[in-house]
C-alpha cells in the first residue's frame, strides 16, 4: 500500500518545514489511518494526486461509481464522477484544496452510478515528502434534499388553507407544488370529492393528458375512484392489476386505460371524503413505494386543507347568519321605535285637529301644535334617512368657530370654552351640525332630572392633537383616515351618567340609554352622530361615571389653522344658504304638492 503514495524516504516523513501540513502517511500511522478513515467507514472516500488521478479508493466509493469502469484507480476524478458541464467547477475545487483550502459540506452535483445526484463533499489537503494530495469523501444527499423539499411542499400546501382562493385556484396551486416534487410523474392529477349524501362525486380539479374533466356531479358508480371511496384504502395498480380488478367485476373502467394508477383516500378522521389520484399512461412512468408514501403525506395534507376550509366556510356562514339576524333585529327595533314616536305625534296632531274643529279654543294655537308635530315627524324621517342611506356628503373647508356659534344660539345652556384659535375642517357643515346637536341633546337628556339649573352644566371644548390617544381601540383606528393632526372636541355634562350595561350599545339605533329619559324628538341621537363621525374619517368615544356625568370625545381629521384673510374671504361658505335658486320637487304623494 505504501507504494501507492510516491515518497522518497519514509524515514524522513515526520520531518516538516514550518507552516507545512503534517503528513498522515508516515510508516507508523499509514495503515491505521487508512483502515479507520477509508476502509471501515461506509462513506465513499478517495485520495487524489495533484493531477486529479485517483490513487486510493475504498469499497464504498467503488459502489458509488458502479460499473462505469472496471477499475477506478488511475482514473481522473473529474472525468469519472463530475458531470461534463461541471468539470470546470471540479477543477477549481481541486485547485483550491491543493492550495491549502479545506472544503466542508460542499454541496454540488456528481455522478452516482451514472446518474446526476446531489452530493456533499468534504475535501482536505494531505502532504508527504513528494507533495500535496487530496483526501475526499462523497455523501449522497439526494434523499436528504428531497425530504427537505417534501417538508417545504407540505408546509406550502397547508398554508393554502388560509389564502382566499377559489377551489379551482386552490387545487391548481397544489398541483403546481406536486409537480415541483415530481416533474414527470404528476402531470395527470385530479381531486374527487364525495357529496354529503354519499350519492355523487364532484371533481373540483382535473388535469389529464387524455381525458376531458367530468362536468358537474356524477352519480356514485363502480369506477376506480369509487373503489377507493368504498374501501377507504390506497390503491396502487399497474395495468395488469387494473385488468384483474375489471375481470373480477370489482370495478368498471372509465376513461383512457392507465399503465399505472395511484388513488389515495382523503380522510376526515375515519370518514373518507374524497380521493387524490395520480396516473400514468406510459409504462416508463410508475410509482415506487417511497413515492407512494410521499403522495400519502400530500393527500393527508390536502384533506386537512379541505377540512379547514370547510370549517372556515361554516364559521363565515354562521357569522353572516348572525349578522343578518342582527340587521333584522336592528331594523325591527328601528321600525318599532319610529312607529311608536310617529304614532305619538300623529295622535297629538289628531287631538289638536279635533279641538280646532270644535272651535272651543283658538284654532291658531292648535294649528301651531299640529305644525310642531308635523315638524317632529319630518325631523325623525330626516334623521332616519341620514342614518340608513349614509347621505352623500358635500365636504369643504369650514370654520369650527362658526359651527359652534350656531350651536350656542340653539342651546343657551351650552357653555363653549374659548378656542385657543380657529380651526379649519374639511367637512359637510350640515352633517357636523347634526352630529354636535345629537351630542348636546344627549347631554341635555342626562341633565333634565336636575331640578336646580345651577347644577346643570354642559360644556364644549376643542383642541388640536398630533396623534390619537391609546384609549381608542386598534380596530377603530384601522378604520379611520390617516391624518397629520386631529381636532379633539369634548362635550361634557354633569348629568346622571350612563349605566355600564348601556355603554356597549351606546351607538346602536333606538337602544335605551339607562338611566336617561329620552327627550321628545331625539330619535337616532348618538347612533347618527357616530355614523357622521365615521363618514368624516373620525370616531366618537364615550366615558361616563354613573351619577357624575359623561364625556363624549369626538376625533376628526384636521385641515389647517385658519388664516385671518381666509376667514374673511370664506365666511359666507361656512353654512350654505340659498341665493334665490328654483327647486324642483318630485313627489308621488299628491296631497303634499
Secondary structure as the mmCIF struct_conf table of DSSP 4:
data_model
#
loop_
_struct_conf.conf_type_id
_struct_conf.id
_struct_conf.beg_label_comp_id
_struct_conf.beg_label_asym_id
_struct_conf.beg_label_seq_id
_struct_conf.end_label_comp_id
_struct_conf.end_label_asym_id
_struct_conf.end_label_seq_id
HELX_RH_3T_P HELX_RH_3T_P1 UNK A 2 UNK A 4
BEND BEND1 UNK A 5 UNK A 5
BEND BEND2 UNK A 8 UNK A 8
HELX_RH_3T_P HELX_RH_3T_P2 UNK A 10 UNK A 12
TURN_TY1_P TURN_TY1_P1 UNK A 13 UNK A 14
TURN_TY1_P TURN_TY1_P2 UNK A 18 UNK A 19
BEND BEND3 UNK A 20 UNK A 20
HELX_LH_PP_P HELX_LH_PP_P1 UNK A 21 UNK A 23
BEND BEND4 UNK A 24 UNK A 24
BEND BEND5 UNK A 26 UNK A 26
TURN_TY1_P TURN_TY1_P3 UNK A 27 UNK A 29
HELX_RH_AL_P HELX_RH_AL_P1 UNK A 30 UNK A 33
HELX_RH_PI_P HELX_RH_PI_P1 UNK A 34 UNK A 39
BEND BEND6 UNK A 40 UNK A 43
STRN STRN1 UNK A 44 UNK A 48
TURN_TY1_P TURN_TY1_P4 UNK A 50 UNK A 51
BEND BEND7 UNK A 52 UNK A 52
STRN STRN2 UNK A 53 UNK A 53
STRN STRN3 UNK A 54 UNK A 57
HELX_RH_AL_P HELX_RH_AL_P2 UNK A 59 UNK A 65
TURN_TY1_P TURN_TY1_P5 UNK A 66 UNK A 67
BEND BEND8 UNK A 68 UNK A 70
TURN_TY1_P TURN_TY1_P6 UNK A 73 UNK A 74
STRN STRN4 UNK A 76 UNK A 76
HELX_RH_AL_P HELX_RH_AL_P3 UNK A 77 UNK A 80
TURN_TY1_P TURN_TY1_P7 UNK A 81 UNK A 81
BEND BEND9 UNK A 82 UNK A 82
HELX_RH_3T_P HELX_RH_3T_P3 UNK A 84 UNK A 86
HELX_RH_AL_P HELX_RH_AL_P4 UNK A 87 UNK A 98
TURN_TY1_P TURN_TY1_P8 UNK A 99 UNK A 100
HELX_LH_PP_P HELX_LH_PP_P2 UNK A 101 UNK A 102
STRN STRN5 UNK A 103 UNK A 112
TURN_TY1_P TURN_TY1_P9 UNK A 113 UNK A 114
STRN STRN6 UNK A 115 UNK A 128
TURN_TY1_P TURN_TY1_P10 UNK A 129 UNK A 130
STRN STRN7 UNK A 131 UNK A 140
HELX_RH_AL_P HELX_RH_AL_P5 UNK A 142 UNK A 159
HELX_RH_3T_P HELX_RH_3T_P4 UNK A 160 UNK A 162
BEND BEND10 UNK A 163 UNK A 163
HELX_RH_AL_P HELX_RH_AL_P6 UNK A 167 UNK A 181
TURN_TY1_P TURN_TY1_P11 UNK A 183 UNK A 185
BEND BEND11 UNK A 187 UNK A 187
STRN STRN8 UNK A 188 UNK A 194
TURN_TY1_P TURN_TY1_P12 UNK A 196 UNK A 197
BEND BEND12 UNK A 198 UNK A 199
STRN STRN9 UNK A 200 UNK A 207
BEND BEND13 UNK A 209 UNK A 211
HELX_LH_PP_P HELX_LH_PP_P3 UNK A 212 UNK A 215
BEND BEND14 UNK A 216 UNK A 216
STRN STRN10 UNK A 218 UNK A 219
BEND BEND15 UNK A 222 UNK A 223
HELX_RH_AL_P HELX_RH_AL_P7 UNK A 224 UNK A 231
BEND BEND16 UNK A 233 UNK A 233
STRN STRN11 UNK A 235 UNK A 238
HELX_RH_AL_P HELX_RH_AL_P8 UNK A 239 UNK A 247
TURN_TY1_P TURN_TY1_P13 UNK A 248 UNK A 249
BEND BEND17 UNK A 250 UNK A 250
BEND BEND18 UNK A 255 UNK A 256
HELX_LH_PP_P HELX_LH_PP_P4 UNK A 257 UNK A 258
BEND BEND19 UNK A 259 UNK A 259
STRN STRN12 UNK A 260 UNK A 268
TURN_TY1_P TURN_TY1_P14 UNK A 269 UNK A 270
STRN STRN13 UNK A 271 UNK A 280
BEND BEND20 UNK A 281 UNK A 282
TURN_TY1_P TURN_TY1_P15 UNK A 283 UNK A 284
HELX_RH_AL_P HELX_RH_AL_P9 UNK A 289 UNK A 358
TURN_TY1_P TURN_TY1_P16 UNK A 359 UNK A 359
BEND BEND21 UNK A 360 UNK A 361
HELX_RH_AL_P HELX_RH_AL_P10 UNK A 363 UNK A 389
TURN_TY1_P TURN_TY1_P17 UNK A 390 UNK A 390
HELX_LH_PP_P HELX_LH_PP_P5 UNK A 391 UNK A 393
STRN STRN14 UNK A 396 UNK A 399
HELX_RH_AL_P HELX_RH_AL_P11 UNK A 400 UNK A 410
TURN_TY1_P TURN_TY1_P18 UNK A 412 UNK A 413
STRN STRN15 UNK A 414 UNK A 416
HELX_LH_PP_P HELX_LH_PP_P6 UNK A 417 UNK A 419
BEND BEND22 UNK A 420 UNK A 421
STRN STRN16 UNK A 423 UNK A 423
STRN STRN17 UNK A 424 UNK A 427
HELX_RH_AL_P HELX_RH_AL_P12 UNK A 429 UNK A 447
TURN_TY1_P TURN_TY1_P19 UNK A 448 UNK A 449
BEND BEND23 UNK A 451 UNK A 452
TURN_TY1_P TURN_TY1_P20 UNK A 453 UNK A 455
STRN STRN18 UNK A 458 UNK A 465
BEND BEND24 UNK A 466 UNK A 467
TURN_TY1_P TURN_TY1_P21 UNK A 470 UNK A 471
BEND BEND25 UNK A 472 UNK A 472
HELX_RH_AL_P HELX_RH_AL_P13 UNK A 474 UNK A 477
TURN_TY1_P TURN_TY1_P22 UNK A 478 UNK A 479
BEND BEND26 UNK A 480 UNK A 480
HELX_LH_PP_P HELX_LH_PP_P7 UNK A 481 UNK A 482
BEND BEND27 UNK A 484 UNK A 484
STRN STRN19 UNK A 486 UNK A 493
BEND BEND28 UNK A 495 UNK A 495
HELX_RH_AL_P HELX_RH_AL_P14 UNK A 500 UNK A 503
TURN_TY1_P TURN_TY1_P23 UNK A 504 UNK A 507
BEND BEND29 UNK A 508 UNK A 508
TURN_TY1_P TURN_TY1_P24 UNK A 509 UNK A 510
TURN_TY1_P TURN_TY1_P25 UNK A 514 UNK A 515
HELX_LH_PP_P HELX_LH_PP_P8 UNK A 518 UNK A 519
TURN_TY1_P TURN_TY1_P26 UNK A 520 UNK A 521
BEND BEND30 UNK A 524 UNK A 524
HELX_RH_AL_P HELX_RH_AL_P15 UNK A 525 UNK A 535
TURN_TY1_P TURN_TY1_P27 UNK A 536 UNK A 537
STRN STRN20 UNK A 539 UNK A 545
TURN_TY1_P TURN_TY1_P28 UNK A 546 UNK A 548
STRN STRN21 UNK A 549 UNK A 557
STRN STRN22 UNK A 561 UNK A 561
HELX_LH_PP_P HELX_LH_PP_P9 UNK A 562 UNK A 563
HELX_RH_AL_P HELX_RH_AL_P16 UNK A 564 UNK A 569
BEND BEND31 UNK A 570 UNK A 570
HELX_RH_3T_P HELX_RH_3T_P5 UNK A 571 UNK A 573
BEND BEND32 UNK A 574 UNK A 575
BEND BEND33 UNK A 580 UNK A 580
BEND BEND34 UNK A 588 UNK A 588
HELX_RH_3T_P HELX_RH_3T_P6 UNK A 590 UNK A 592
#
